[in-house]
């Protein structure tokens, strides 16, 4: 399994359980590792033969910017499902960092893995 990654994708969204959080957009940072077989793309040197990471990033941005979840757990799960359903990805690891959510911490969040990681 090869891994295509997107690192530190910053997106503004409504996220949180507190009333003030429901009125403002906050920055969440996504790190994605996407399992795909890149051998055909490496041989052909053609974008159509690989996972288009720009298309994945644009889709995640569009989804997250319009979402309004309370929990980062829900946000992570929903983003994972979008990717797995819409792109040729067998496995993914998704890290969501809600920066500034806890005083004296750089960030807090969740890491999930979904799909089947072939060796």
N, CA, C and O atoms as CSV, one atom per row, in Angstrom:
chain,resi,resn,atom,element,x,y,z
A,1,UNK,N,N,0.847,-1.180,0.000
A,1,UNK,CA,C,0.000,0.000,0.000
A,1,UNK,C,C,0.885,1.232,0.000
A,1,UNK,O,O,1.735,1.403,0.874
A,2,UNK,N,N,0.677,2.084,-0.983
A,2,UNK,CA,C,1.376,3.360,-1.028
A,2,UNK,C,C,0.528,4.396,-0.299
A,2,UNK,O,O,-0.683,4.230,-0.157
A,3,UNK,N,N,1.164,5.450,0.155
A,3,UNK,CA,C,0.445,6.481,0.897
A,3,UNK,C,C,0.673,7.836,0.246
A,3,UNK,O,O,1.805,8.296,0.096
A,4,UNK,N,N,-0.419,8.453,-0.131
A,4,UNK,CA,C,-0.405,9.842,-0.588
A,4,UNK,C,C,-0.864,10.671,0.598
A,4,UNK,O,O,-1.858,10.332,1.241
A,5,UNK,N,N,-0.151,11.760,0.900
A,5,UNK,CA,C,-0.521,12.518,2.084
A,5,UNK,C,C,-0.808,13.980,1.759
A,5,UNK,O,O,-0.284,14.552,0.804
A,6,UNK,N,N,-1.658,14.548,2.591
A,6,UNK,CA,C,-1.958,15.979,2.590
A,6,UNK,C,C,-1.702,16.441,4.014
A,6,UNK,O,O,-2.296,15.924,4.961
A,7,UNK,N,N,-0.818,17.413,4.160
A,7,UNK,CA,C,-0.377,17.816,5.484
A,7,UNK,C,C,-0.812,19.241,5.811
A,7,UNK,O,O,-0.687,20.150,4.990
A,8,UNK,N,N,-1.320,19.412,7.014
A,8,UNK,CA,C,-1.694,20.717,7.559
A,8,UNK,C,C,-2.666,21.501,6.670
A,8,UNK,O,O,-2.454,22.681,6.388
A,9,UNK,N,N,-3.714,20.839,6.243
A,9,UNK,CA,C,-4.778,21.486,5.478
A,9,UNK,C,C,-5.652,22.267,6.465
A,9,UNK,O,O,-6.370,21.677,7.272
A,10,UNK,N,N,-5.583,23.579,6.391
A,10,UNK,CA,C,-6.294,24.456,7.336
A,10,UNK,C,C,-7.644,24.864,6.740
A,10,UNK,O,O,-7.727,25.342,5.609
A,11,UNK,N,N,-8.699,24.659,7.539
A,11,UNK,CA,C,-10.051,24.953,7.080
A,11,UNK,C,C,-10.813,25.652,8.194
A,11,UNK,O,O,-10.718,25.264,9.359
A,12,UNK,N,N,-11.562,26.675,7.838
A,12,UNK,CA,C,-12.415,27.400,8.783
A,12,UNK,C,C,-13.804,26.761,8.774
A,12,UNK,O,O,-14.378,26.515,7.713
A,13,UNK,N,N,-14.335,26.494,9.971
A,13,UNK,CA,C,-15.650,25.878,10.077
A,13,UNK,C,C,-16.286,26.173,11.428
A,13,UNK,O,O,-15.612,26.610,12.361
A,14,UNK,N,N,-17.571,25.933,11.521
A,14,UNK,CA,C,-18.267,25.989,12.806
A,14,UNK,C,C,-18.111,24.619,13.453
A,14,UNK,O,O,-18.538,23.606,12.899
A,15,UNK,N,N,-17.493,24.600,14.636
A,15,UNK,CA,C,-17.262,23.344,15.349
A,15,UNK,C,C,-17.266,23.626,16.845
A,15,UNK,O,O,-16.602,24.553,17.308
A,16,UNK,N,N,-18.001,22.838,17.589
A,16,UNK,CA,C,-17.975,22.999,19.039
A,16,UNK,C,C,-19.338,22.846,19.673
A,16,UNK,O,O,-20.369,22.879,19.001
A,17,UNK,N,N,-19.320,22.678,20.977
A,17,UNK,CA,C,-20.556,22.451,21.738
A,17,UNK,C,C,-21.035,23.692,22.470
A,17,UNK,O,O,-22.197,23.767,22.868
A,18,UNK,N,N,-20.159,24.658,22.649
A,18,UNK,CA,C,-20.546,25.850,23.399
A,18,UNK,C,C,-21.248,26.860,22.496
A,18,UNK,O,O,-20.990,26.928,21.294
A,19,UNK,N,N,-22.138,27.640,23.101
A,19,UNK,CA,C,-22.933,28.609,22.336
A,19,UNK,C,C,-22.052,29.555,21.531
A,19,UNK,O,O,-22.346,29.824,20.366
A,20,UNK,N,N,-20.980,30.064,22.127
A,20,UNK,CA,C,-20.118,31.002,21.407
A,20,UNK,C,C,-19.454,30.327,20.204
A,20,UNK,O,O,-19.188,30.982,19.197
A,21,UNK,N,N,-19.184,29.008,20.305
A,21,UNK,CA,C,-18.557,28.282,19.197
A,21,UNK,C,C,-19.507,28.121,18.008
A,21,UNK,O,O,-19.070,27.956,16.868
A,22,UNK,N,N,-20.778,28.169,18.282
A,22,UNK,CA,C,-21.778,27.999,17.224
A,22,UNK,C,C,-21.947,29.282,16.413
A,22,UNK,O,O,-22.587,29.274,15.362
A,23,UNK,N,N,-21.369,30.390,16.905
A,23,UNK,CA,C,-21.527,31.689,16.240
A,23,UNK,C,C,-20.302,32.124,15.442
A,23,UNK,O,O,-20.364,33.109,14.707
A,24,UNK,N,N,-19.200,31.409,15.578
A,24,UNK,CA,C,-17.957,31.811,14.907
A,24,UNK,C,C,-17.349,30.622,14.170
A,24,UNK,O,O,-17.626,29.462,14.477
A,25,UNK,N,N,-16.525,30.946,13.201
A,25,UNK,CA,C,-15.761,29.896,12.529
A,25,UNK,C,C,-14.415,29.767,13.216
A,25,UNK,O,O,-13.793,30.759,13.596
A,26,UNK,N,N,-13.978,28.532,13.367
A,26,UNK,CA,C,-12.693,28.233,13.975
A,26,UNK,C,C,-11.842,27.464,12.967
A,26,UNK,O,O,-12.365,26.840,12.043
A,27,UNK,N,N,-10.541,27.518,13.155
A,27,UNK,CA,C,-9.638,26.793,12.271
A,27,UNK,C,C,-9.423,25.382,12.780
A,27,UNK,O,O,-9.102,25.168,13.949
A,28,UNK,N,N,-9.606,24.425,11.890
A,28,UNK,CA,C,-9.228,23.042,12.162
A,28,UNK,C,C,-8.160,22.667,11.140
A,28,UNK,O,O,-8.193,23.119,9.995
A,29,UNK,N,N,-7.232,21.849,11.560
A,29,UNK,CA,C,-6.141,21.429,10.690
A,29,UNK,C,C,-6.254,19.933,10.455
A,29,UNK,O,O,-6.381,19.143,11.390
A,30,UNK,N,N,-6.205,19.564,9.173
A,30,UNK,CA,C,-6.308,18.159,8.777
A,30,UNK,C,C,-4.964,17.661,8.263
A,30,UNK,O,O,-4.290,18.335,7.485
A,31,UNK,N,N,-4.590,16.469,8.714
A,31,UNK,CA,C,-3.488,15.718,8.139
A,31,UNK,C,C,-4.084,14.409,7.651
A,31,UNK,O,O,-4.710,13.676,8.417
A,32,UNK,N,N,-3.886,14.124,6.379
A,32,UNK,CA,C,-4.468,12.928,5.784
A,32,UNK,C,C,-3.387,12.041,5.198
A,32,UNK,O,O,-2.452,12.521,4.557
A,33,UNK,N,N,-3.521,10.752,5.421
A,33,UNK,CA,C,-2.727,9.740,4.741
A,33,UNK,C,C,-3.719,8.850,4.016
A,33,UNK,O,O,-4.628,8.289,4.628
A,34,UNK,N,N,-3.540,8.727,2.719
A,34,UNK,CA,C,-4.511,8.036,1.869
A,34,UNK,C,C,-3.850,6.849,1.187
A,34,UNK,O,O,-2.889,7.017,0.436
A,35,UNK,N,N,-4.356,5.660,1.445
A,35,UNK,CA,C,-3.790,4.450,0.867
A,35,UNK,C,C,-4.256,4.241,-0.560
A,35,UNK,O,O,-5.451,4.141,-0.835
A,36,UNK,N,N,-3.289,4.178,-1.460
A,36,UNK,CA,C,-3.584,3.967,-2.877
A,36,UNK,C,C,-2.389,3.280,-3.524
A,36,UNK,O,O,-1.262,3.392,-3.041
A,37,UNK,N,N,-2.636,2.578,-4.604
A,37,UNK,CA,C,-1.562,1.940,-5.356
A,37,UNK,C,C,-1.132,2.906,-6.460
A,37,UNK,O,O,-1.912,3.194,-7.368
A,38,UNK,N,N,0.091,3.404,-6.390
A,38,UNK,CA,C,0.541,4.426,-7.344
A,38,UNK,C,C,1.395,3.844,-8.476
A,38,UNK,O,O,1.925,4.602,-9.287
A,39,UNK,N,N,1.537,2.533,-8.546
A,39,UNK,CA,C,2.421,1.937,-9.548
A,39,UNK,C,C,2.015,2.256,-10.983
A,39,UNK,O,O,2.877,2.556,-11.808
A,40,UNK,N,N,0.738,2.198,-11.293
A,40,UNK,CA,C,0.293,2.506,-12.659
A,40,UNK,C,C,0.595,3.960,-13.001
A,40,UNK,O,O,1.049,4.256,-14.107
A,41,UNK,N,N,0.346,4.865,-12.063
A,41,UNK,CA,C,0.635,6.281,-12.295
A,41,UNK,C,C,2.131,6.513,-12.481
A,41,UNK,O,O,2.544,7.306,-13.328
A,42,UNK,N,N,2.930,5.822,-11.694
A,42,UNK,CA,C,4.382,5.968,-11.823
A,42,UNK,C,C,4.859,5.500,-13.195
A,42,UNK,O,O,5.777,6.084,-13.769
A,43,UNK,N,N,4.238,4.454,-13.713
A,43,UNK,CA,C,4.624,3.925,-15.026
A,43,UNK,C,C,4.137,4.811,-16.164
A,43,UNK,O,O,4.856,5.018,-17.142
A,44,UNK,N,N,2.919,5.337,-16.044
A,44,UNK,CA,C,2.333,6.121,-17.139
A,44,UNK,C,C,2.643,7.608,-17.047
A,44,UNK,O,O,2.593,8.313,-18.055
A,45,UNK,N,N,2.960,8.092,-15.858
A,45,UNK,CA,C,3.180,9.513,-15.602
A,45,UNK,C,C,1.935,10.341,-15.958
A,45,UNK,O,O,2.037,11.473,-16.432
A,46,UNK,N,N,0.750,9.743,-15.715
A,46,UNK,CA,C,-0.519,10.387,-16.072
A,46,UNK,C,C,-1.365,10.610,-14.814
A,46,UNK,O,O,-1.542,9.705,-13.999
A,47,UNK,N,N,-1.875,11.818,-14.679
A,47,UNK,CA,C,-2.695,12.175,-13.515
A,47,UNK,C,C,-3.942,11.303,-13.409
A,47,UNK,O,O,-4.418,11.040,-12.304
A,48,UNK,N,N,-4.472,10.853,-14.535
A,48,UNK,CA,C,-5.677,10.027,-14.514
A,48,UNK,C,C,-5.442,8.657,-13.884
A,48,UNK,O,O,-6.397,7.956,-13.549
A,49,UNK,N,N,-4.191,8.277,-13.722
A,49,UNK,CA,C,-3.873,6.972,-13.154
A,49,UNK,C,C,-3.537,7.016,-11.670
A,49,UNK,O,O,-3.096,6.015,-11.106
A,50,UNK,N,N,-3.736,8.149,-11.041
A,50,UNK,CA,C,-3.397,8.260,-9.619
A,50,UNK,C,C,-4.533,8.915,-8.848
A,50,UNK,O,O,-5.522,9.357,-9.432
A,51,UNK,N,N,-4.384,8.971,-7.563
A,51,UNK,CA,C,-5.301,9.698,-6.704
A,51,UNK,C,C,-4.942,11.176,-6.792
A,51,UNK,O,O,-3.824,11.564,-6.452
A,52,UNK,N,N,-5.858,11.982,-7.236
A,52,UNK,CA,C,-5.617,13.415,-7.422
A,52,UNK,C,C,-5.765,14.103,-6.063
A,52,UNK,O,O,-6.880,14.366,-5.612
A,53,UNK,N,N,-4.644,14.389,-5.420
A,53,UNK,CA,C,-4.698,14.967,-4.078
A,53,UNK,C,C,-5.298,16.363,-4.077
A,53,UNK,O,O,-5.861,16.783,-3.067
A,54,UNK,N,N,-5.193,17.092,-5.178
A,54,UNK,CA,C,-5.830,18.409,-5.238
A,54,UNK,C,C,-7.355,18.262,-5.206
A,54,UNK,O,O,-8.042,19.029,-4.532
A,55,UNK,N,N,-7.874,17.283,-5.928
A,55,UNK,CA,C,-9.320,17.037,-5.924
A,55,UNK,C,C,-9.789,16.609,-4.540
A,55,UNK,O,O,-10.853,17.033,-4.089
A,56,UNK,N,N,-9.006,15.773,-3.862
A,56,UNK,CA,C,-9.358,15.354,-2.502
A,56,UNK,C,C,-9.391,16.568,-1.579
A,56,UNK,O,O,-10.349,16.751,-0.828
A,57,UNK,N,N,-8.350,17.395,-1.632
A,57,UNK,CA,C,-8.281,18.576,-0.763
A,57,UNK,C,C,-9.447,19.518,-1.022
A,57,UNK,O,O,-10.061,20.015,-0.078
A,58,UNK,N,N,-9.761,19.769,-2.289
A,58,UNK,CA,C,-10.874,20.670,-2.614
A,58,UNK,C,C,-12.199,20.123,-2.089
A,58,UNK,O,O,-13.038,20.887,-1.611
A,59,UNK,N,N,-12.393,18.812,-2.174
A,59,UNK,CA,C,-13.638,18.205,-1.693
A,59,UNK,C,C,-13.730,18.295,-0.178
A,59,UNK,O,O,-14.792,18.603,0.362
A,60,UNK,N,N,-12.621,18.026,0.515
A,60,UNK,CA,C,-12.609,18.115,1.976
A,60,UNK,C,C,-12.877,19.558,2.403
A,60,UNK,O,O,-13.668,19.795,3.316
A,61,UNK,N,N,-12.234,20.508,1.760
A,61,UNK,CA,C,-12.457,21.919,2.091
A,61,UNK,C,C,-13.923,22.287,1.912
A,61,UNK,O,O,-14.521,22.894,2.801
A,62,UNK,N,N,-14.512,21.927,0.772
A,62,UNK,CA,C,-15.911,22.251,0.500
A,62,UNK,C,C,-16.839,21.632,1.546
A,62,UNK,O,O,-17.782,22.278,2.002
A,63,UNK,N,N,-16.572,20.392,1.921
A,63,UNK,CA,C,-17.414,19.712,2.898
A,63,UNK,C,C,-17.282,20.354,4.281
A,63,UNK,O,O,-18.285,20.647,4.932
A,64,UNK,N,N,-16.056,20.568,4.719
A,64,UNK,CA,C,-15.814,21.068,6.076
A,64,UNK,C,C,-16.291,22.504,6.229
A,64,UNK,O,O,-16.876,22.852,7.255
A,65,UNK,N,N,-16.052,23.345,5.227
A,65,UNK,CA,C,-16.458,24.749,5.332
A,65,UNK,C,C,-17.965,24.904,5.521
A,65,UNK,O,O,-18.409,25.870,6.142
A,66,UNK,N,N,-18.749,23.979,5.000
A,66,UNK,CA,C,-20.206,24.086,5.115
A,66,UNK,C,C,-20.779,23.250,6.255
A,66,UNK,O,O,-21.984,23.281,6.504
A,67,UNK,N,N,-19.917,22.502,6.951
A,67,UNK,CA,C,-20.408,21.668,8.049
A,67,UNK,C,C,-20.570,22.494,9.320
A,67,UNK,O,O,-20.024,23.590,9.444
A,68,UNK,N,N,-21.337,21.939,10.264
A,68,UNK,CA,C,-21.549,22.601,11.552
A,68,UNK,C,C,-21.700,21.546,12.647
A,68,UNK,O,O,-22.710,21.511,13.350
A,69,UNK,N,N,-20.706,20.704,12.782
A,69,UNK,CA,C,-20.748,19.647,13.783
A,69,UNK,C,C,-20.368,20.187,15.156
A,69,UNK,O,O,-19.697,21.212,15.279
A,70,UNK,N,N,-20.812,19.475,16.174
A,70,UNK,CA,C,-20.427,19.826,17.534
A,70,UNK,C,C,-19.097,19.182,17.909
A,70,UNK,O,O,-18.267,19.810,18.566
A,71,UNK,N,N,-18.893,17.947,17.501
A,71,UNK,CA,C,-17.722,17.191,17.928
A,71,UNK,C,C,-16.724,16.987,16.793
A,71,UNK,O,O,-17.112,16.790,15.641
A,72,UNK,N,N,-15.433,17.037,17.129
A,72,UNK,CA,C,-14.405,16.729,16.121
A,72,UNK,C,C,-14.491,15.255,15.726
A,72,UNK,O,O,-14.111,14.892,14.613
A,73,UNK,N,N,-14.983,14.412,16.618
A,73,UNK,CA,C,-15.169,13.000,16.285
A,73,UNK,C,C,-16.141,12.831,15.123
A,73,UNK,O,O,-15.890,12.053,14.202
A,74,UNK,N,N,-17.244,13.559,15.170
A,74,UNK,CA,C,-18.231,13.491,14.091
A,74,UNK,C,C,-17.663,14.059,12.807
A,74,UNK,O,O,-17.840,13.478,11.736
A,75,UNK,N,N,-16.983,15.185,12.904
A,75,UNK,CA,C,-16.364,15.794,11.735
A,75,UNK,C,C,-15.381,14.828,11.081
A,75,UNK,O,O,-15.411,14.645,9.864
A,76,UNK,N,N,-14.517,14.215,11.870
A,76,UNK,CA,C,-13.532,13.276,11.334
A,76,UNK,C,C,-14.203,12.098,10.642
A,76,UNK,O,O,-13.814,11.719,9.537
A,77,UNK,N,N,-15.198,11.525,11.279
A,77,UNK,CA,C,-15.891,10.370,10.703
A,77,UNK,C,C,-16.573,10.726,9.386
A,77,UNK,O,O,-16.501,9.962,8.424
A,78,UNK,N,N,-17.222,11.860,9.339
A,78,UNK,CA,C,-17.918,12.274,8.118
A,78,UNK,C,C,-16.943,12.572,6.979
A,78,UNK,O,O,-17.213,12.217,5.832
A,79,UNK,N,N,-15.827,13.211,7.277
A,79,UNK,CA,C,-14.811,13.472,6.251
A,79,UNK,C,C,-14.246,12.156,5.731
A,79,UNK,O,O,-14.064,11.992,4.525
A,80,UNK,N,N,-13.971,11.228,6.624
A,80,UNK,CA,C,-13.461,9.921,6.206
A,80,UNK,C,C,-14.438,9.228,5.259
A,80,UNK,O,O,-14.027,8.657,4.249
A,81,UNK,N,N,-15.716,9.277,5.581
A,81,UNK,CA,C,-16.717,8.639,4.731
A,81,UNK,C,C,-16.794,9.292,3.352
A,81,UNK,O,O,-16.920,8.597,2.344
A,82,UNK,N,N,-16.720,10.603,3.303
A,82,UNK,CA,C,-16.719,11.313,2.013
A,82,UNK,C,C,-15.555,10.827,1.152
A,82,UNK,O,O,-15.737,10.505,-0.022
A,83,UNK,N,N,-14.374,10.777,1.732
A,83,UNK,CA,C,-13.189,10.370,0.970
A,83,UNK,C,C,-13.308,8.926,0.494
A,83,UNK,O,O,-13.062,8.633,-0.676
A,84,UNK,N,N,-13.682,8.029,1.395
A,84,UNK,CA,C,-13.772,6.614,1.033
A,84,UNK,C,C,-14.844,6.342,-0.021
A,84,UNK,O,O,-14.688,5.447,-0.851
A,85,UNK,N,N,-15.924,7.107,0.010
A,85,UNK,CA,C,-17.011,6.897,-0.946
A,85,UNK,C,C,-16.757,7.546,-2.300
A,85,UNK,O,O,-17.244,7.052,-3.317
A,86,UNK,N,N,-16.003,8.646,-2.335
A,86,UNK,CA,C,-15.869,9.416,-3.563
A,86,UNK,C,C,-14.530,9.279,-4.278
A,86,UNK,O,O,-14.389,9.747,-5.408
A,87,UNK,N,N,-13.544,8.648,-3.643
A,87,UNK,CA,C,-12.212,8.553,-4.235
A,87,UNK,C,C,-11.695,7.119,-4.140
A,87,UNK,O,O,-12.120,6.363,-3.266
A,88,UNK,N,N,-10.779,6.742,-5.036
A,88,UNK,CA,C,-10.235,5.381,-5.027
A,88,UNK,C,C,-9.189,5.200,-3.919
A,88,UNK,O,O,-7.992,5.075,-4.178
A,89,UNK,N,N,-9.683,5.191,-2.688
A,89,UNK,CA,C,-8.841,5.063,-1.508
A,89,UNK,C,C,-9.297,3.826,-0.738
A,89,UNK,O,O,-10.473,3.700,-0.394
A,90,UNK,N,N,-8.367,2.917,-0.471
A,90,UNK,CA,C,-8.704,1.701,0.259
A,90,UNK,C,C,-8.623,1.901,1.771
A,90,UNK,O,O,-9.302,1.219,2.538
A,91,UNK,N,N,-7.785,2.845,2.181
A,91,UNK,CA,C,-7.514,3.057,3.600
A,91,UNK,C,C,-7.141,4.522,3.808
A,91,UNK,O,O,-6.573,5.160,2.921
A,92,UNK,N,N,-7.467,5.048,4.989
A,92,UNK,CA,C,-7.008,6.395,5.302
A,92,UNK,C,C,-6.757,6.546,6.788
A,92,UNK,O,O,-7.379,5.889,7.623
A,93,UNK,N,N,-5.826,7.433,7.085
A,93,UNK,CA,C,-5.599,7.903,8.446
A,93,UNK,C,C,-5.857,9.397,8.399
A,93,UNK,O,O,-5.303,10.109,7.561
A,94,UNK,N,N,-6.697,9.863,9.299
A,94,UNK,CA,C,-7.125,11.255,9.305
A,94,UNK,C,C,-6.894,11.833,10.697
A,94,UNK,O,O,-7.354,11.283,11.698
A,95,UNK,N,N,-6.185,12.933,10.740
A,95,UNK,CA,C,-5.929,13.624,12.005
A,95,UNK,C,C,-6.603,14.987,11.925
A,95,UNK,O,O,-6.370,15.752,10.989
A,96,UNK,N,N,-7.438,15.282,12.915
A,96,UNK,CA,C,-8.108,16.573,12.992
A,96,UNK,C,C,-7.606,17.272,14.250
A,96,UNK,O,O,-7.695,16.732,15.353
A,97,UNK,N,N,-7.079,18.474,14.071
A,97,UNK,CA,C,-6.518,19.258,15.162
A,97,UNK,C,C,-7.348,20.533,15.306
A,97,UNK,O,O,-7.383,21.369,14.402
A,98,UNK,N,N,-8.004,20.668,16.434
A,98,UNK,CA,C,-8.776,21.875,16.731
A,98,UNK,C,C,-7.869,22.790,17.547
A,98,UNK,O,O,-7.797,22.689,18.772
A,99,UNK,N,N,-7.185,23.675,16.851
A,99,UNK,CA,C,-6.181,24.514,17.512
A,99,UNK,C,C,-6.859,25.495,18.465
A,99,UNK,O,O,-7.945,26.007,18.196
A,100,UNK,N,N,-6.190,25.737,19.572
A,100,UNK,CA,C,-6.684,26.703,20.538
A,100,UNK,C,C,-7.853,26.243,21.377
A,100,UNK,O,O,-8.443,27.050,22.096
A,101,UNK,N,N,-8.207,24.978,21.308
A,101,UNK,CA,C,-9.376,24.498,22.043
A,101,UNK,C,C,-9.122,24.345,23.542
A,101,UNK,O,O,-10.049,24.431,24.347
A,102,UNK,N,N,-7.872,24.120,23.907
A,102,UNK,CA,C,-7.518,23.952,25.310
A,102,UNK,C,C,-6.368,24.900,25.625
A,102,UNK,O,O,-5.355,24.930,24.925
A,103,UNK,N,N,-6.544,25.661,26.675
A,103,UNK,CA,C,-5.511,26.606,27.094
A,103,UNK,C,C,-4.198,25.880,27.367
A,103,UNK,O,O,-4.181,24.795,27.947
A,104,UNK,N,N,-3.116,26.491,26.946
A,104,UNK,CA,C,-1.757,25.982,27.129
A,104,UNK,C,C,-1.432,24.760,26.271
A,104,UNK,O,O,-0.389,24.134,26.461
A,105,UNK,N,N,-2.303,24.417,25.337
A,105,UNK,CA,C,-2.037,23.316,24.407
A,105,UNK,C,C,-2.024,23.861,22.985
A,105,UNK,O,O,-2.841,24.709,22.626
A,106,UNK,N,N,-1.098,23.370,22.187
A,106,UNK,CA,C,-1.028,23.789,20.791
A,106,UNK,C,C,-2.287,23.367,20.040
A,106,UNK,O,O,-2.745,24.074,19.143
A,107,UNK,N,N,-2.832,22.244,20.399
A,107,UNK,CA,C,-4.046,21.768,19.753
A,107,UNK,C,C,-4.540,20.504,20.412
A,107,UNK,O,O,-3.821,19.860,21.176
A,108,UNK,N,N,-5.765,20.158,20.110
A,108,UNK,CA,C,-6.361,18.897,20.549
A,108,UNK,C,C,-7.145,18.338,19.376
A,108,UNK,O,O,-7.492,19.065,18.445
A,109,UNK,N,N,-7.418,17.064,19.426
A,109,UNK,CA,C,-8.177,16.501,18.325
A,109,UNK,C,C,-8.251,15.004,18.381
A,109,UNK,O,O,-8.273,14.393,19.449
A,110,UNK,N,N,-8.288,14.425,17.194
A,110,UNK,CA,C,-8.512,12.994,17.076
A,110,UNK,C,C,-7.775,12.463,15.851
A,110,UNK,O,O,-7.578,13.173,14.865
A,111,UNK,N,N,-7.378,11.207,15.939
A,111,UNK,CA,C,-6.815,10.493,14.798
A,111,UNK,C,C,-7.659,9.254,14.595
A,111,UNK,O,O,-7.873,8.485,15.533
A,112,UNK,N,N,-8.146,9.051,13.365
A,112,UNK,CA,C,-8.909,7.844,13.065
A,112,UNK,C,C,-8.299,7.162,11.846
A,112,UNK,O,O,-7.648,7.801,11.018
A,113,UNK,N,N,-8.519,5.866,11.752
A,113,UNK,CA,C,-8.159,5.092,10.573
A,113,UNK,C,C,-9.400,4.354,10.120
A,113,UNK,O,O,-10.136,3.789,10.929
A,114,UNK,N,N,-9.623,4.365,8.819
A,114,UNK,CA,C,-10.774,3.666,8.248
A,114,UNK,C,C,-10.344,2.948,6.979
A,114,UNK,O,O,-9.377,3.338,6.324
A,115,UNK,N,N,-11.074,1.897,6.644
A,115,UNK,CA,C,-10.783,1.118,5.460
A,115,UNK,C,C,-9.837,-0.027,5.784
A,115,UNK,O,O,-9.562,-0.320,6.948
A,116,UNK,N,N,-9.343,-0.669,4.725
A,116,UNK,CA,C,-8.456,-1.834,4.877
A,116,UNK,C,C,-7.084,-1.489,4.323
A,116,UNK,O,O,-6.934,-1.150,3.150
A,117,UNK,N,N,-6.103,-1.582,5.181
A,117,UNK,CA,C,-4.728,-1.268,4.787
A,117,UNK,C,C,-4.033,-2.528,4.315
A,117,UNK,O,O,-3.647,-3.370,5.127
A,118,UNK,N,N,-3.872,-2.664,3.013
A,118,UNK,CA,C,-3.181,-3.821,2.444
A,118,UNK,C,C,-1.680,-3.625,2.626
A,118,UNK,O,O,-1.180,-2.502,2.557
A,119,UNK,N,N,-0.995,-4.680,2.849
A,119,UNK,CA,C,0.474,-4.607,3.029
A,119,UNK,C,C,1.182,-4.766,1.719
A,119,UNK,O,O,2.412,-4.732,1.673
